[in-house]
Amino acid sequence: MPTYKQISKNIQQITIYNPKTNNKLIWISVYNASKTEIEYLRKKYNFKLSHLQASMAKTIAQRATVEQYNDYLFIILHFPIFYNNSIVPAEIEFFIAHGLLITIHNNNISTLNELFNIYRKEGNSILTHKYESSAILLYEILKKLLLDCYILLDKNSIAINKSEEIIFAQKQKEAVEQILSLRHNIINFRKIMQNHKNIIKKLIQMKSSIVPVQQIKEYYTQLVEHSKNIWEILENQKETIEVLNSTNESLLNYRISDIMKILTIFSVIVFPLTLLAGIFGMNIVNGMPFMNSPYGFWIIIAIMATCSLFMLLLFERKKWL
């Protein structure tokens, strides 16, 4: 059973020890790193100051990176999380050295916290316990984080199907809001995942004194494949949502055109009636037709009705209705 230690409020440590291999592996989990946590890491480990500063909770990196420095590897990676109905990036910093792995993250990455608790309670059943290598521990963490990406992709797929149903149910206004939200999520997802494949390919070259190079290559190749699959699904979702957006715009344009056609026809029919009403409404005593006729009003109404009927028949013949 791994040994657990609460170093401070925001720092936890697990020590994995396998008597069969006589090796020891330490995983330190730091969340919401402030000056106190950074100062602890600076004093205990010989990490580069710029790497520690980049790991503070208030500092957000704009891109993923991997750097080799002295006897450790520093990695910044972003992973998608669902927050307030949107997909947003969550940042994790990794410090990897022989027999040591440090993760620094915010509280919003529940997956990492869950995995830490699994290692704490069931450490003997995990792959890392077999090898006790920081490279294998990093592999298992990245694998879990990438597998969770599929859950978000499934949520996107469900939302896309719902959007399609809304569009063809002639609820265009509701569909616009749904599509914009989906496009925003997919764009954010793509930004987050675009560098993962290249970063993981660099990690394939990692060396370990415990695990054969070929074994590490095999494990990290699986991560590359997951990264490729996620990217391909994102590409398909992007294309699908663009097609749905075009379809929705076409339906909106059709409805607008149909409304404009009806309004135009109405205006054209009403125009001659307004003209006739204006002419017969002139204040002229002599010379105005039907002025003295007892049926003058009905005659004018009949003329107007005839004009309207003529216009309707004309539109019907031209197939404008």
QUIJOZI-V596919 format. One line per field, one symbol per residue. psi: psi as a letter, one per 30 degrees, with the letter a starting at -180 (. if undefined). A space follows every 50 residues. Layout:
psi: ???
This chain:
psi: klkkkjeaegklkkjkkjfefglkkkjkkkkhkaeeeeeeeeeelilkee eeeffkefkkkflllkkkkcglkkkkkkkkljkhglklkkkkkkjkljgk kkkkllffieeeeeeeeeeeehffgleeeefhkfeeeeeeeeeeeeefee eeeeeeeeeeeeeeeeefghieeeeeeeeeeeeeeeeeeeeefffeeeee eeffgkkkfekkeeeeeeefeeeeeeeeeeeeeeeeeeeeeeeeeeeeee eeeeeeeeeeeeeeeeeeefeeeeeeeeefgkikekfkkgegkfgeeeee eeeeeeeeeeeeeeeeefhf.
